[in-house]
Amino acid sequence: MKIAMLARNAKLYSHRRLVEAAEARGHTLDILNTTRCTVNIASHRPTIIYHGEPVTGYDAVIPRIGASITQYGLAVLRQFEMQNVWSLNESVAIGRSRDKLRSMQIFAKHGLGLPLTAYANDPKEAEAIIKAVNGPPVVIKLLEGTQGIGVVLADSMSSAKSVIEAFRGANVNILVQEFIKEAGGTDIRALVIGGKVVAAMKRTGAADDFRSNLHRGGSAQLAKITPAERATAVSAAKRMGLNVCGVDMLRSNHGPVIMEVNSSPGLEGIEAASGKDVAGMIIDFIVANARAGGTKTRGKG
C-alpha cells in the first residue's frame, strides 16, 4: 500500500514512528510538506502538485495538519478526497474538532460531560459570563489555541475580567470555563482508533502550572480508565466523526468532562506511558479500512 502523510516536520517522533510502522509492514509512507502542496482546481481533473509534479497513486492519506495552517491543510486534504484517496480522518471531521466552540456545542447536544462553558462577544458582559460558569476561578481559552497556549487561569473576578477584556480588545475569540479544582492539575488522554480506546495516560502539569500538556513540561504515566471515561472518549470520537484522535478529559466530582479532542494526537507520550505500538495500530487500521474502501465516518453535528 502507498500512503501519503500531510505534515510539515518529518523529524517529529510521531511522524517517524508512523513511517517506521508502515515500512515494517511492507508499505510505503511518503511525507508531503502540507504547505508545499499546490491545489489545482480543474473541472473533472482535481489534482495536487508537489515539487512540480502531480501527486498520484496513493491509496490513503494521513492528515497531520498543524493548527496554524488548518484552513490551508484542510483545502489540500479535500483535494485528496476529491481524488478518491481514503483519509484516516476526513476534512469535515478535522474542521469540526478544531473549532472548540462547535465541538462543545455538539457534545452538549448529545449529553456528553463538559465543564460549564460560556461564550460571548461583548466584554461588558464579562462579569455575567464568569458567574455563569460558577467562577471565579475560571479558565479562559483562545478558540484557536493548542498545546496549552492561550489558556489562562484567573482566580479572582478582577483578574478574570481583565483577561477577558484584553483578549476581546485584541479581537480574538475565547471560551470561559469552570475550573475543575478536584482534577488537581491532571487530565486523562484516551487514544481512540476505530471506535475503541487502545491506550490511555494520565498527564500531570509541571510545578505551579494547572495545564497538563506535555508540551508545557508536564509528565505522563499509564492510566487505568473507568467504564464511564472509556464510553465518553468513544462517544466524543464518534460525534466528531474521527477515526483516530486523542480525547482529553478531566476527572470531576460529577464524572468525566471533555476538555478537547485532538485529531492529530502526538504518539510519543502515549507510547512511552502505555508501552504499546500505537503507530502500528494506526497503520493496521488504515490498511484494513482503505483496502475495504472504508466507511465514511462523518459524525452528527
Disulfide bonds with the S-S distance in Angstrom:
none
